[in-house]
């Protein structure tokens, strides 16, 4: 009997469900009633994999509900699916076509099922998103301050003061949530035992990379978007580039790596070695980001704090 793979296209109003061995695509409302109908429908099919795209949060309730009933669901990056569709020559885009492509993606690519993050992780992730928004607003207000007419300077300064206070409050909220959980507190202490790693990187990894400690070195590098991809063809050897992954991890990882090249003996030594080999600073720093992340992954996996000797 053929294994059943499911693709679900999620929109604000509807859930379009495609099954790998069926031509018909069923549509349900994206609400509590519709989600219950989808669950009952899919339980009868006994799929080996259900795939849906990340759609800015619209998929979360459905994904959590499917997981609650032990249905094998995975939420994938939309860009991966678009690249897959292009490779198959599918350029048209409708809800039904998208659902069918997702079912084919599930069947051909077999993306790995990862445990859905718990409620506390989701809360921290939401706070981290808001934190980035505040930082962006602070940067914009600072830029305006340089060219502002003196009549609006006071208004900008007051707004900056308020934004910075909001940012400080968010950081305190995250710190309190981490300390309230013994498991999270242990992970936070382990991560911050590494020279160069501070509160911002630790809380970002806990909130947006909860798989850390359960991955191979290649998997963690790819998931964070710091794994090099080859661009070779025949005798041509192109530049290695990094792309994809969870973009929110990279800015704090970059800043922590900068600090680590000065204060972490392993990263400092590795960075100097790469520079001596003739690597440009950007390439060397990216390699150090990858090495630091691999170290952090190993530390959480082994439940041992940083030790230069080890």
N, C-alpha and C positions, 0 to 999 in steps of 0.2 A: 504494500500500500504506500502511495506517495506521501511524503511528509508535507504537512500543511504549513505554509508561510503566509503571514497576514501583513498587509500594508494598510495603515489608517491615515488618511489626510485630514488634518484637524484645522478647522476654521472657527471663527467666532460663533457661527450659528450651527454648523453641521459637522458630523463625523462621517466621512465616506470610507467604507470598509471594503477592501479587495482581498479575495482569497486566491492563493496561487493556482488552485486546480478548478476554479470556477470563473466563468465569463461575467456573470452578474455582479454588479457593485451595489451594495446596500448603503443607504444613507439614513443617519439617525441625528436627532437634535443634540447639540452640545450642551446638555444640561443634565441634571441628576436623573431624570427619567430616561433620556437617551443613553446615558452611560450604563445604566442598569440593563437596558435592552442589548447594548453591545456586549456586555459581560455574559449575559445568558446565551446570546448568539454564538460567541466564541468558545464558551465552555463546551458546547456540543461538538465543535469542530476539532478540539484538542490540538491546537497548533504547537509546533516546536519553537516558533519564533514570531513575535509581533513587533513590527517596526513603525515608528512614527517620527516625524521631524520635531526638533525644538522650534517652537513658534512663539517665543516671547512670553511663555507662561500659560498659553491657552491649552497646552497639552498636559499640564501638571495634574489636574484632577483626574483625568482619564488614566494617565500612567499610574498614579498612585492607587486608583481603584482596581485596575487590572492586576497590579502587583499584590494587592491585598487578597485577591482570589487565586494567587499563585499561578497566574498566567504569565508566560515568559515574554516580558515586554522590554524593549530597549529604545531609548530616545537618541536619535543620531543628529549629527551636524547637517543642516540643509545643504551646505556646499558640497558635501560628499555625494549626496543624492543627485544634485544638479550635474556634477561631473559624470556620475554614472549614467544619467539620462542622455547627456551629450554623447558619451561613448557609444551608446546604443542608437544614436541618431534620432532620439525623441526630443524634438525642439518645441512642440506644442505643449501648452500648459493649461490644464483644467483640473478641477478637483478630482474627477474620475481618473484622468490620466495620471495625476500625481499619486493617487491611491494604488493604481496598478504598478507604477514604477517602484513604489515603496515595497510592494509584495515581491517584485522581481529582485530588488536590492537585498531583501531579507533572504531570498532563496540563493542568490549567487554569491553575495559577499559574506553572509553569516556574521554580522557584527556581534561582538562579545556582549553578553548580558552582564551588566554591573548592578549591584544592589542600589536601590533608590536611596537617596540621602534622607536622614531622619528629619523630624520637625525642627530640631535645634539647629542643624546644619542649614536648613532652608532659611531660618531666621537670620543667621549670621550672614548668609549669602545675600539676603535682601539688604541688610545693613551695609555690607561692603559695596553693593551697587550704589546705594545712597551716598556712601562716603566718596566714591569716585565722582558722583555728580556734584557734591559740594566742593571737592578739590577743583573741578573744572570751572565752577562758578567763581571760586576765589581767584583763580588764575585770570579769568576774564575781567573781574573787577580791578585786579591789580594792573592789568594792561590799560584799562580805561583811565586809571588814576594818573598815569604818565602824561596823558594828553588832555585831561579834563579841564574845563574852565573852572576857575576858583570858586564859582558860585555853586558848583555841584560836588566839589571835593569833599565837603563835610558829609554829604549824603552817601557817597561811595565809601568813605572811611567807616561810617556807622554800619553800613551793610556788610563790609568786610569783617568788622568786629563781631557782628551777629553770626555770620557764616562760620567764622573760626570757632565760636562758642558751640555752634551746632556740631561741628566736626569733633571737637573735644568731647561733647556729650556722647556721640556715637562710639568713639573709641572706648569710653568708659563703659558703655553698654556691652560692647563685645567682650571686654576684659572681664566684666562681671559674669557674663554667660559662660565663658570658658572656665572661670574659677568655680562656678556652681556645679560643674560636672567633673567628678574625679577622673574619668577617662580622658576628657579633653584637657584637664589640668596637667595630667601626666604627659600627654602628647606635646602640649605647649612648652612644658619645662624641658622636654627632650630636644625639641626643635631649637629653643633659645639657648641651649647649652653649646651650640655650634657658633664659634666666633664669626661675626658678621650678620647673624640672624637676629632680628629684633621683633618687636610686637607686631608690626605691620605685616611682615612676611609670614610670621607664624599664623596670625588670624586669617590671612588670605589663603594659605594652604589648607588650614582646617575647614574653611568655609567653601572653597571652590575646588579643592583637590582632595576630597575625603578618602580616595582610594590610596593615598600615599602610605607606603608601608606594606602594601599588598601587591605591588607590581614589580616586574623585572626592570632593569635599568633602561632597556630599550622602550618599554611601554611607558614608563614615567616621563622619559624625554619626549616621546611622541605626544603624549597627552597634554604636556605643557607647551608644546610647539617649539621645542628647542632641539629637536632631532634633525641632523643634516640630511637633505635629500639630494641624490645624485642627479646630474643633468648631462648624461653621456649619450653619445650616438656614434657608433663606429669608432673611428680614431679620435673623434672630438671628445674632449674632457671639459665639461662646463663647470662653473662655480657651484659649490655645494650651497644650498640655501635652506633656511628653516621657514616653515609656514604651518598654518592650522593650529590646532590645539586650543586650550583655554586661555584666551587673550588676557584675562584679568590677572592671571598668575605672573605674567612676564614683567610688567613694570616694577612691582616690589621685589621680584627675584633679581632683576637687573641692579636695582639700588643696593640690595644686600650683597650682591656679588662685587660691586665696586668697593664696598667696605671690606669684604673678605679678601680682596687682593692686597689689602694693607694689613689686616689684622689676623687673618686665618692662615697659619703657616702652610697648610696643604695647598690652598687656592693661590696663595702668594707665590709659592714655588712653581706651581703649574703655569700660572700666568707668565712669570718670568721666562720659563722654559719655552713657551709658545712664541713670545716676543723674540727670544734669541734665535728661534728657528726661522724668523722672518715673517711670521704671521702679522697681519695688520691688527690694530687694537680692537676693532669691532669684532673680528673673527675670534680673537683670543678671548674676549669677554664673553662671547656667546658660548664658547667651549667651556669656560669657567662656570657659566650659569648652569650648563648641563651637568658638570661635575659636582657642583654644590647640591643640585637637586637629587642626584644619585646618592650622595652622602646622606642627605636628609631622609630619603626613602629607606636606606639601609638602617639608619638609626631607629626609625619607627618600627621597622620589621624586627629588629633584634632587641628592641626595648632597652637599649643601652645609651647613656649620654655620651657626648663627644669626648674623645680622648685622642690626642695627637699620636700617642704611642700605638694605638690600635689601628 
